[in-house]
Amino acid sequence: MSRILRFDPFNGVSGDMILGALIHLGLPVEKLKEELGKLKLEEYELEVDEIVRKGIQGINFRVRPGKSTSHHHSRGFLEIQSLIDESELDSWVKEKAGAIFRRLGEAEAKVHKTSLQEVHFHEVGAVDAIVDIVGACIGCHYFGVELFESAPLNLGSGTVTFSHGTWPVPAPATAELVTDFPVFMDQVRGELTTPTGAAILTTLVKERTGSAVYRYERWGFGAGDREFEEIPNMLRLVLGTRLPEHEGASAGPHEAWHEEEICLLEANIDDMDGEMVGHFLELALKKKALDAYCTPVQMKKSRPGVKLSVLCRPVDRERMAELIFRETTTLGVRWSLDRRWVLSREVKWLETDYGKIAIKIARHKGEIVNVTPEYEDLKAMAERTSIPLKTLRQYIMGQIIDQGYE
């Protein structure tokens, strides 16, 4: 399962609208300010207002340049790239923000028949556009988004006036950015999709239809500055989890296996006793970790320690990291995303002389390749009957064979 963010740009999209919707989704404004503070930008202020349009509540987000800041300060692509690269932002945020500016720069270069290195942004080089693009990436990273999807993009109609004069909607750079992307133009007179909004959306989004299965968790609306009589002028973002077919619990009866994405969290620890380690491993499993285990390691100064490992669904990554920080002595947690193949599996009940017991059956292309009695059931049965666990296990495996499961 993967964390997914869906864009519904039924009223178009801009950088401000994206950030407003992310804040409405639950991105803390203080967190946004903290991360943006890692950029060496000139003075600016963030304005966040709750508004209601056409009966729908949303967030109107704006960036106001400081008194000493020029709203239309021109920057080149290389200057902006250096600004991002030299910051202490997360590597994912740097990568995505850099890719968005590169795509925007390439569109401007094509429109003006120049090179990427020679492109000088005007509107998009201003501090508000940099905050919009980097801020959007900060918000997506905060929610752990791995996949992006979008409905068709509303461009608006009429004309738009900017530094190169008055042009029909969409503006030349926007038209280049949305090439091959599903769009439509309605009767609303005005620019509904800005170059910054188009660059963010078309860089992040790789899928443009809703054909997969999802579990949506929350939504947020971001409002544009302009008000129209016909529309609320809002962007909707929907955050959720993309699921394998039929909830992804198992592959079909004749499939070899199914593939799923997992997250691995690790921490090396040398100052925690064995009882605490054992307690944490049991607690992690109770909290729905896919697996939790430790491996002996030798740490600095030749001290013996353990490498704590927790496997979980990507959507549970932050929850598991918080559990590690709360319940262990580590000061840091590594995490990475990986993929695994999983056999089709099912649980059935086996009737025995000592009562019912659950057995787990794994199949490969429809053929049973593994059958195992459920350990907790086996343990409870051994305690109840006073039969040694190893003896009872041998008896249950014999029953499994007799009933044709192997």
WOKACOR-V979388 format. One record per pair of residues at least 6 apart in sequence whose ideal C-beta (glycine too) atoms are under 6 Angstrom apart, sorted by the first residue. I is the first residue (numbers start at 1). J is the second residue. Records with the same first field share a line. If there is no record, write none. Layout:
I=J + J
This chain:
1=241 + 243 + 313
2=146 + 147 + 242 + 261 + 314
3=144 + 145 + 146 + 314 + 315
4=147 + 240 + 242
5=145 + 148 + 239
6=149 + 238
7=150 + 201
8=151 + 236
9=153 + 154 + 235
10=154
11=154 + 192 + 231 + 233 + 234
12=154 + 156 + 192 + 193
13=193 + 197 + 201 + 235
14=194 + 197 + 224
15=132 + 196 + 197
16=61
17=222 + 224 + 235
18=136 + 200
19=61 + 135
20=59 + 60 + 61 + 222 + 223
21=220 + 221 + 222 + 235 + 237
22=139
23=59
24=58 + 59 + 220 + 221
25=218 + 220 + 237 + 239
27=139 + 142
29=48
32=135
35=138
38=87 + 88 + 89
39=87
41=127
42=69 + 127
43=66 + 68 + 69
44=63 + 65 + 66 + 127
45=64
47=62
48=61
49=60
51=60 + 223
53=232
54=232
56=221 + 232
58=221 + 222 + 223 + 234
59=222
60=223
63=128 + 131
65=71 + 127
71=126
72=122 + 126
73=126
74=120 + 122 + 125
75=121 + 125
76=120
77=105 + 116 + 119
80=101
81=98
84=94 + 97 + 98
90=141
92=141
93=137 + 138 + 141
96=137
97=133 + 134 + 137
99=203
100=133 + 199 + 200 + 203
103=199 + 203
104=199
105=116 + 119
106=116
107=173 + 176 + 177
108=119 + 173
109=115 + 116 + 119
110=176
111=172 + 173 + 176
122=163
124=196
129=196
132=196
136=200
143=239
144=317
147=242
148=204 + 205
149=207
150=205 + 208
152=182 + 184
153=183 + 193
154=192
155=169 + 170 + 183 + 185 + 193
156=169 + 188 + 190 + 191 + 192
157=169 + 185 + 189
158=169 + 189 + 190
159=166 + 168
160=169 + 171 + 191
169=191
173=195
174=193 + 195 + 198
177=198 + 199 + 202
178=198
181=202
182=208
188=228 + 230 + 231
212=242
213=243
214=240 + 242
215=240 + 241 + 243
216=238 + 240
217=239 + 240
218=239
219=238
220=237
221=234 + 236
222=235
223=234
224=233
226=233
241=315
250=344 + 345
251=257 + 258 + 344
253=366
254=365 + 366
256=364 + 365
257=341 + 342 + 343
258=342
259=339 + 341
261=314 + 339
262=311 + 338 + 340
263=312 + 314 + 317 + 337
264=311 + 336 + 338
265=310 + 320 + 321 + 333 + 335
266=309 + 334
267=308 + 324 + 330 + 333
268=305 + 307
269=305 + 306 + 308 + 330
270=299 + 303 + 305
271=329
272=328 + 329
277=294
280=327 + 328
281=292
284=292 + 310
285=292
287=323
289=310 + 312
290=311 + 312
291=311
292=310
293=309
294=306 + 308
295=307
297=305 + 307
299=305
310=320
312=320
321=333
324=333
343=362 + 364
344=363
345=362
346=361
347=358 + 360
348=359
349=356 + 358
350=357 + 359
352=399
354=381 + 385
357=373 + 377
358=374 + 377
359=371 + 373
360=372
361=368 + 371
362=369 + 370
371=400 + 405 + 406
373=396
382=389 + 392
